[in-house]
């Protein structure tokens, strides 16, 4: 039997990761499939790590793919060559898709439109839309028509509420089989140097390098505030993207900390009650994301998909808005609507000293609220579902192709 071809489309870093989870499950199923990918946003690093051929040009735009948050970001992207890049990507997709039997798209209207433009059968994981945002999901006329097209075989949603909503609206092909972002979160056994009986706080500054650097500087200020005022002993573990690790010397110098082999140290912290000098440490890892999330009692995050994963694992999340372009108050507020009360957004503007103090108080209060912590576990299951979504989506694709 001649091997079949699947083209994976995605328009975002988180969407790349979701497709890679589906790809992994497809490979493990034993289906003889030729896979290729076109990440419309960013450099497609997730695909490259998964050794998936990328069929067209990629580029990291100034906005990081979130120009919808601010029209100025879109203008910056246009100045950086967005229009020419998009045209080249479309040409590559049209040329390559002629030899594919199926397109798997993850994202929003952009991914759906590109998939439909190939005139090949396609399935879509609708990652950017949820009925939790506004009570009734409004896809708009164009996206609705794209999903109703006979070329669109099935619409996988990010939660059960959205699937039920779209079914009520008449899109019977919508279904929820689990959210792929919850897959591949098994602990690896990494030694995080934890202390029995001491709570661990996870720090997630994000994945876009320049913004993540600024976010980590802000989080270090918050760490000092927590260490000064917390009535509960805590440890801090930061899950960083690999590209951020070489920046730790500069980040430490910029923040008044010291850096020693992945450990950030602040030695001259004063307790307002005892006036004793305290020391606080943040251990940083680029290869222990799942371990840190699993072991944490609370997460402080300034990112997208990683906070969704934390909520899905039943963790309480403190979100502090940054300067962006990605993780701003607008993004954090939308994330709160999506993920519910597991996420507490502190402040309505980029964090200042007042907001940092308020966040430290929220951390201390949350760690002592057993009733609230129990609701986070149930809320995570409701909002994100069980693991296994990528396997079910991969099986759908394999069955369609006759495997």
C-alpha positions as CSV (number, residue, x, y, z in Angstrom):
1,X,0.0,0.0,0.0
2,X,1.4,3.4,-1.0
3,X,2.0,5.6,2.0
4,X,-0.4,8.5,2.4
5,X,0.6,12.1,3.0
6,X,-0.6,14.5,5.7
7,X,0.2,18.2,5.8
8,X,0.0,19.8,9.2
9,X,-0.9,23.5,9.4
10,X,-0.8,25.7,12.5
11,X,-0.8,29.5,13.2
12,X,0.8,29.9,16.6
13,X,3.5,28.4,18.9
14,X,1.0,26.6,21.1
15,X,-0.7,25.3,17.9
16,X,2.6,24.0,16.7
17,X,3.0,22.0,19.9
18,X,-0.5,20.6,19.6
19,X,0.1,19.4,16.1
20,X,3.4,17.8,17.2
21,X,1.5,15.9,19.9
22,X,-0.9,14.6,17.2
23,X,2.1,13.8,15.0
24,X,3.7,11.8,17.8
25,X,0.5,9.8,18.4
26,X,0.2,9.2,14.6
27,X,3.7,7.9,14.4
28,X,3.2,5.6,17.4
29,X,0.1,4.2,15.8
30,X,2.2,2.5,13.1
31,X,0.4,4.2,10.2
32,X,2.6,4.5,7.2
33,X,2.1,8.2,6.7
34,X,4.4,10.9,5.1
35,X,4.1,14.0,7.3
36,X,5.0,17.6,6.6
37,X,4.2,20.9,8.2
38,X,3.7,24.6,7.6
39,X,3.9,26.8,10.7
40,X,2.4,30.1,9.6
41,X,3.7,31.9,12.8
42,X,7.2,31.8,14.2
43,X,10.1,29.5,13.2
44,X,8.4,26.2,13.7
45,X,10.9,25.1,16.4
46,X,8.5,22.4,17.8
47,X,8.3,20.8,14.3
48,X,12.1,20.9,13.9
49,X,12.5,19.2,17.3
50,X,10.1,16.5,16.1
51,X,12.1,16.1,12.8
52,X,9.1,17.0,10.7
53,X,9.9,18.6,7.3
54,X,8.8,22.2,7.0
55,X,7.6,22.9,3.4
56,X,7.9,26.7,3.3
57,X,9.7,29.8,4.7
58,X,9.3,30.7,8.3
59,X,10.2,33.9,10.2
60,X,9.9,35.2,13.7
61,X,7.8,38.4,13.5
62,X,8.1,41.3,16.0
63,X,4.6,40.6,17.4
64,X,5.3,36.9,18.0
65,X,2.1,36.1,16.2
66,X,-0.2,38.1,18.5
67,X,-0.7,41.3,16.5
68,X,-4.5,41.0,17.1
69,X,-3.8,42.4,20.6
70,X,-2.6,45.7,19.2
71,X,-2.9,47.1,15.7
72,X,0.6,48.6,16.1
73,X,2.0,45.1,16.3
74,X,0.5,44.3,13.0
75,X,2.1,47.3,11.4
76,X,5.4,46.2,12.8
77,X,4.9,42.8,11.3
78,X,4.1,44.2,7.9
79,X,7.3,46.3,8.1
80,X,9.2,43.1,8.8
81,X,7.9,41.4,5.7
82,X,4.7,39.7,6.8
83,X,2.8,40.1,3.6
84,X,5.6,38.7,1.4
85,X,6.2,35.8,3.8
86,X,2.5,34.9,3.9
87,X,2.3,34.8,0.1
88,X,5.4,32.6,-0.1
89,X,3.9,30.3,2.6
90,X,0.6,30.0,0.7
91,X,2.4,29.1,-2.5
92,X,4.3,26.4,-0.7
93,X,1.1,25.0,0.8
94,X,-0.7,25.0,-2.5
95,X,2.2,23.3,-4.3
96,X,2.9,20.7,-1.6
97,X,-0.8,19.9,-0.8
98,X,-1.4,18.5,-4.3
99,X,0.5,15.4,-3.2
100,X,-1.3,15.1,0.2
101,X,-4.3,13.1,1.1
102,X,-5.3,15.0,4.2
103,X,-4.7,18.4,5.9
104,X,-4.7,18.6,9.7
105,X,-5.1,22.3,10.8
106,X,-4.8,23.7,14.3
107,X,-5.7,27.3,15.1
108,X,-8.4,29.7,14.1
109,X,-9.8,31.2,10.9
110,X,-6.3,31.6,9.4
111,X,-5.6,27.9,9.7
112,X,-9.0,27.0,8.5
113,X,-8.8,29.3,5.5
114,X,-5.5,28.0,4.4
115,X,-6.7,24.4,4.8
116,X,-9.8,25.1,2.7
117,X,-7.7,26.9,0.0
118,X,-5.9,23.6,-0.7
119,X,-9.1,22.0,-1.8
120,X,-8.0,18.9,0.1
121,X,-10.0,17.1,2.8
122,X,-9.1,18.6,6.2
123,X,-9.7,18.2,9.9
124,X,-9.3,21.1,12.4
125,X,-8.6,21.4,16.0
126,X,-10.2,24.8,16.8
127,X,-7.8,25.9,19.5
128,X,-8.7,29.6,19.6
129,X,-12.5,29.5,20.2
130,X,-14.4,28.5,23.3
131,X,-17.9,29.0,24.7
132,X,-16.3,29.8,28.0
133,X,-15.2,33.2,26.5
134,X,-18.6,34.6,25.9
135,X,-21.3,32.0,26.8
136,X,-22.1,31.2,23.2
137,X,-19.3,30.9,20.7
138,X,-19.5,33.2,17.7
139,X,-17.4,32.0,14.9
140,X,-18.4,34.7,12.4
141,X,-19.8,34.1,8.9
142,X,-16.5,33.2,7.2
143,X,-15.2,30.7,9.7
144,X,-18.6,29.1,10.0
145,X,-18.7,28.6,6.2
146,X,-15.2,27.2,6.3
147,X,-16.2,24.6,8.9
148,X,-19.4,23.8,7.2
149,X,-17.6,23.0,3.9
150,X,-17.8,19.4,2.7
151,X,-14.0,19.4,2.6
152,X,-14.0,19.9,6.4
153,X,-14.4,16.4,7.8
154,X,-14.6,17.1,11.5
155,X,-14.1,20.0,13.9
156,X,-12.4,19.1,17.2
157,X,-13.0,21.6,20.0
158,X,-10.8,22.5,23.0
159,X,-13.6,21.7,25.6
160,X,-16.8,19.8,25.9
161,X,-18.9,23.0,26.4
162,X,-17.9,24.4,23.0
163,X,-18.7,21.1,21.2
164,X,-22.1,21.0,22.7
165,X,-22.7,24.7,21.8
166,X,-21.6,24.2,18.2
167,X,-23.9,21.2,17.9
168,X,-26.8,23.2,19.1
169,X,-26.0,25.8,16.5
170,X,-26.1,23.2,13.8
171,X,-22.5,22.2,13.3
172,X,-23.0,18.5,14.0
173,X,-19.4,17.6,13.0
174,X,-18.0,19.4,16.1
175,X,-16.9,17.0,18.8
176,X,-14.6,17.0,21.9
177,X,-12.2,14.1,22.4
178,X,-9.8,15.8,24.8
179,X,-7.3,18.6,24.6
180,X,-3.9,17.6,23.2
181,X,-2.1,20.1,25.4
182,X,-2.8,17.8,28.3
183,X,-0.8,15.0,26.7
184,X,2.9,14.5,27.3
185,X,2.8,15.9,30.8
186,X,4.2,12.8,32.6
187,X,7.0,13.4,35.0
188,X,10.5,12.3,33.9
189,X,11.9,11.8,37.4
190,X,14.0,14.9,37.2
191,X,15.6,15.8,40.6
192,X,14.2,19.2,41.4
193,X,16.0,19.3,44.8
194,X,12.7,19.6,46.7
195,X,12.2,19.5,50.4
196,X,9.6,17.3,52.0
197,X,6.7,19.3,53.4
198,X,7.7,22.5,51.7
199,X,5.4,23.9,49.0
200,X,6.9,24.5,45.5
201,X,5.9,27.4,43.4
202,X,6.4,27.1,39.6
203,X,7.5,30.2,37.6
204,X,6.5,30.3,33.9
205,X,7.9,33.4,32.1
206,X,6.8,32.2,28.6
207,X,8.6,31.0,25.5
208,X,9.1,34.1,23.3
209,X,12.7,35.0,24.1
210,X,12.7,38.8,24.5
211,X,9.4,38.9,26.3
212,X,10.2,35.9,28.4
213,X,13.4,37.6,29.6
214,X,11.5,40.7,30.7
215,X,8.9,38.5,32.3
216,X,11.5,36.6,34.3
217,X,12.9,39.9,35.6
218,X,9.4,40.8,36.8
219,X,8.9,37.4,38.4
220,X,12.1,37.7,40.3
221,X,10.8,40.9,41.9
222,X,7.7,39.0,42.9
223,X,9.8,36.1,44.3
224,X,11.5,38.6,46.6
225,X,8.2,39.9,47.7
226,X,6.8,36.5,48.4
227,X,9.9,35.4,50.3
228,X,9.7,38.5,52.5
229,X,6.0,38.3,53.4
230,X,4.9,34.7,53.0
231,X,3.7,32.9,56.2
232,X,4.1,29.6,54.4
233,X,7.6,28.2,53.6
234,X,8.0,27.9,49.8
235,X,10.5,26.8,47.1
236,X,10.8,28.4,43.7
237,X,11.4,26.4,40.5
238,X,11.4,28.1,37.1
239,X,10.6,26.2,33.9
240,X,12.4,28.0,31.1
241,X,12.8,27.5,27.3
242,X,16.3,26.4,26.5
243,X,17.2,29.7,24.7
244,X,16.6,31.5,28.0
245,X,19.2,29.7,30.0
246,X,22.2,31.5,28.4
247,X,20.6,34.8,29.4
248,X,20.6,34.0,33.1
249,X,23.9,35.9,33.8
250,X,22.5,39.1,32.2
251,X,19.1,38.6,33.9
252,X,20.7,38.2,37.3
253,X,22.9,41.3,36.8
254,X,19.9,43.3,35.6
255,X,17.9,42.2,38.6
256,X,20.5,42.5,41.4
257,X,20.7,38.7,41.7
258,X,23.6,36.2,41.4
259,X,23.7,33.3,39.0
260,X,25.5,30.0,39.6
261,X,24.9,27.1,37.2
262,X,21.2,27.6,36.7
263,X,20.5,28.8,40.3
264,X,19.5,32.5,40.8
265,X,20.3,33.7,44.3
266,X,19.3,36.9,46.2
267,X,21.2,37.1,49.5
268,X,20.2,40.4,51.0
269,X,16.5,40.2,51.6
270,X,15.2,41.7,54.8
271,X,12.2,40.4,56.7
272,X,10.0,43.3,57.7
273,X,9.1,41.6,61.0
274,X,12.4,40.3,62.3
275,X,14.7,42.6,60.3
276,X,16.9,39.6,59.7
277,X,18.6,39.1,56.4
278,X,17.1,36.4,54.3
279,X,18.3,34.5,51.2
280,X,16.1,33.2,48.4
281,X,16.9,30.9,45.5
282,X,15.2,30.1,42.2
283,X,16.4,26.9,40.5
284,X,16.0,27.2,36.7
285,X,15.5,24.2,34.4
286,X,15.1,23.9,30.6
287,X,14.3,20.2,30.6
288,X,11.8,19.7,33.5
289,X,8.6,21.5,32.6
290,X,6.3,18.5,33.3
291,X,8.1,17.7,36.5
292,X,7.9,21.2,37.8
293,X,4.2,21.5,37.0
294,X,3.4,18.1,38.5
295,X,5.3,18.9,41.7
296,X,4.1,22.5,42.2
297,X,1.5,23.6,44.7
298,X,0.9,26.9,42.8
299,X,1.9,28.3,39.5
300,X,2.9,31.9,38.7
301,X,2.6,32.3,35.0
302,X,2.9,34.8,32.2
303,X,2.2,32.5,29.2
304,X,-0.5,30.8,27.3
305,X,-0.6,27.0,26.8
306,X,1.5,26.3,29.9
307,X,-1.0,28.0,32.1
308,X,-3.8,25.9,30.4
309,X,-1.8,22.8,31.2
310,X,-1.3,23.9,34.8
311,X,-5.0,24.4,35.2
312,X,-5.7,21.1,33.6
313,X,-3.5,19.5,36.3
314,X,-5.6,21.1,39.0
315,X,-3.1,23.8,40.0
316,X,-4.0,27.3,41.1
317,X,-2.5,30.0,38.9
318,X,-1.5,33.6,39.7
319,X,-1.2,35.6,36.5
320,X,0.6,38.9,36.5
321,X,0.3,41.1,33.4
322,X,3.5,42.1,31.6
323,X,4.3,44.6,28.9
324,X,3.7,42.1,26.2
325,X,3.4,41.9,23.3
326,X,1.8,38.5,24.2
327,X,1.1,38.3,27.9
328,X,-0.8,41.5,28.6
329,X,-3.8,42.2,30.9
330,X,-6.1,41.8,27.9
331,X,-4.7,38.3,27.3
332,X,-4.7,37.4,30.9
333,X,-8.3,38.5,31.3
334,X,-9.4,36.4,28.4
335,X,-7.4,33.5,29.8
336,X,-9.4,33.9,33.1
337,X,-12.7,33.7,31.2
338,X,-11.4,30.6,29.4
339,X,-10.0,28.7,32.4
340,X,-12.2,30.0,35.2
341,X,-11.5,30.6,38.8
342,X,-8.3,28.5,38.8
343,X,-6.6,31.6,37.4
344,X,-6.4,34.8,39.5
345,X,-5.3,37.9,37.5
346,X,-3.6,40.5,39.6
347,X,-3.7,44.0,38.3
348,X,-5.1,45.5,35.1
349,X,-1.9,47.0,33.8
350,X,1.8,45.9,33.4
351,X,2.9,45.0,36.9
352,X,4.3,47.7,39.1
353,X,5.5,47.6,42.8
354,X,1.9,47.8,44.0
355,X,0.7,44.9,41.8
356,X,3.7,42.8,42.8
357,X,2.8,43.3,46.5
358,X,-0.8,42.4,45.8
359,X,0.3,39.3,44.0
360,X,2.5,38.2,46.9
361,X,-0.5,38.5,49.2
362,X,-2.6,36.5,46.8
363,X,0.0,33.7,46.7
364,X,0.1,33.5,50.5
365,X,-3.7,33.5,50.8
366,X,-4.1,30.9,48.1
367,X,-1.7,28.4,49.6
368,X,-3.7,28.4,52.8
369,X,-7.1,28.1,51.2
370,X,-7.7,24.3,51.2
371,X,-11.3,24.7,50.0
372,X,-10.3,26.8,47.0
373,X,-7.4,24.4,46.1
374,X,-9.9,21.5,46.0
375,X,-12.1,23.4,43.6
376,X,-9.1,24.0,41.3
377,X,-8.8,20.2,40.7
378,X,-12.5,19.9,39.6
379,X,-12.3,23.0,37.5
380,X,-9.2,21.7,35.7
381,X,-11.0,18.6,34.6
382,X,-14.1,20.6,33.5
383,X,-12.1,23.2,31.5
384,X,-9.4,21.0,30.0
385,X,-10.6,17.4,30.1
386,X,-8.6,14.2,30.4
387,X,-5.4,13.5,28.6
388,X,-5.6,11.4,25.4
389,X,-7.0,13.9,22.9
390,X,-4.0,13.7,20.5
391,X,-4.3,9.9,20.2
392,X,-8.0,10.2,19.3
393,X,-7.4,12.9,16.7
394,X,-4.5,10.8,15.3
395,X,-6.7,7.7,15.1
396,X,-9.4,9.7,13.3
397,X,-6.8,10.8,10.7
398,X,-5.4,7.3,10.3
399,X,-8.9,5.7,10.0
400,X,-9.8,8.2,7.3
401,X,-6.7,7.3,5.3
402,X,-7.5,3.6,5.6
403,X,-5.1,2.5,8.3
